[in-house]
Amino acid sequence: MMRTIAVVNQKGGCGKTTTAVNLAAAMAEQRQRVLLMDLDPQAHATIGVGYDPDTLERTIYDSFTNPQVTLASVILRTTMDQLSLAPASIMLAGAEIELSPIAGKELVLGGRLKSVWDQYDACVIDCAPSFGVLTISALVASSDILVPIQAHYYSLEGLRRVIETIRLIRERFHPYSAGHLSILLTLVEDRTTLSKQIQLQVRELFGPVVFNTVIHNNVRLCEAPSAGEPVLLYAPRSRGAVEYRALAAEILGSSACVEPARRGSSKRGIQKDLSAIFGDLCPANESTPESKDRTPNKPEPQPPAPKEKVVLSST
């Protein structure tokens, strides 16, 4: 039976999509057949494995809203042999409205997943940062719930809301739903006292529910999405890649993963030209009469710097 892991937190900026993409990749690296499902209309998980959501003919939205479109028909292959993607696009935002009048709408996703249970060992779901129909349906369909929290106070408030919601779902949809709950500390800064205090308190409060693995703040995790790759491919020897391998090993109950013997990546920095993302919205692309007359190699005259006033201190 396929293990279904919903990565959820209503608070943004806690490493939710980063965790979903890289956990799925790390499990696939362990020879698990993994389906990464993007249930966020922002489609960041789709982008994170190299697809442009605006160019896709079919996405998970079509499977949700059209019974004739099977989940298998929208699944795409990725650059990792064992990792597949059920992609999203901005159209997914409309699914919330279209599903709202349907009786049993919270069970739709579970029905779709049953059709591919024998094809995958695990499904990792990147949920939207809200508790709408899509996120609730992911919680109902999941055997495991992974809540990434940043070591900040606001994240603890978000965690409280998640736990309250999970309790309500378990009461209403038992025995379907909201299985084992786990907490992952993300964006950890070892140098700050606040981060250390929050880690300690979270572990004291929740004990074994908190993963031993923590995800530290790592620039390679931020760079990898611009290359359309999980960090395990983009920078396989980076701290972020090592920690997500350790997280996958902890979830699978295996020993810590050994880094693959391959050359380190020479990539650094963002891998996309930002002007390609923003297009005409980029101020540098705006042309004005003044900019046309300006000679690039000739600096404009600058006004003389004002003379500094000398202040004599009285003794």
Secondary structure, 3 states (H helix, E strand, C coil): CCEEEEECCCCCCCCHHHHHHHHHHHHHHCCCCEEEEEECCCCHHHHHCCCCHHHCCCCHHHHHHCCCCCCHHHCEECCCCCEEEECCCCCHHHHHHHHCCCCCHHHHHHHHHHCCHHHCCEEEEEECCCCCHHHHHHHHHCCEEEEEEECCHHHHHHHHHHHHHHHHHHHHHCCCCCCEEEEEEECECCCCHHHHHHHHHHHHHHHHHECCCCCECCHHHHHHHHHCCCHHHHCCCCHHHHHHHHHHHHHHCCCCCCCCCCCCCCCCCCCCCHHHHHHHHCHHHCCCHHHHHCCCCCCCCCCCCCCCCCCCCCC
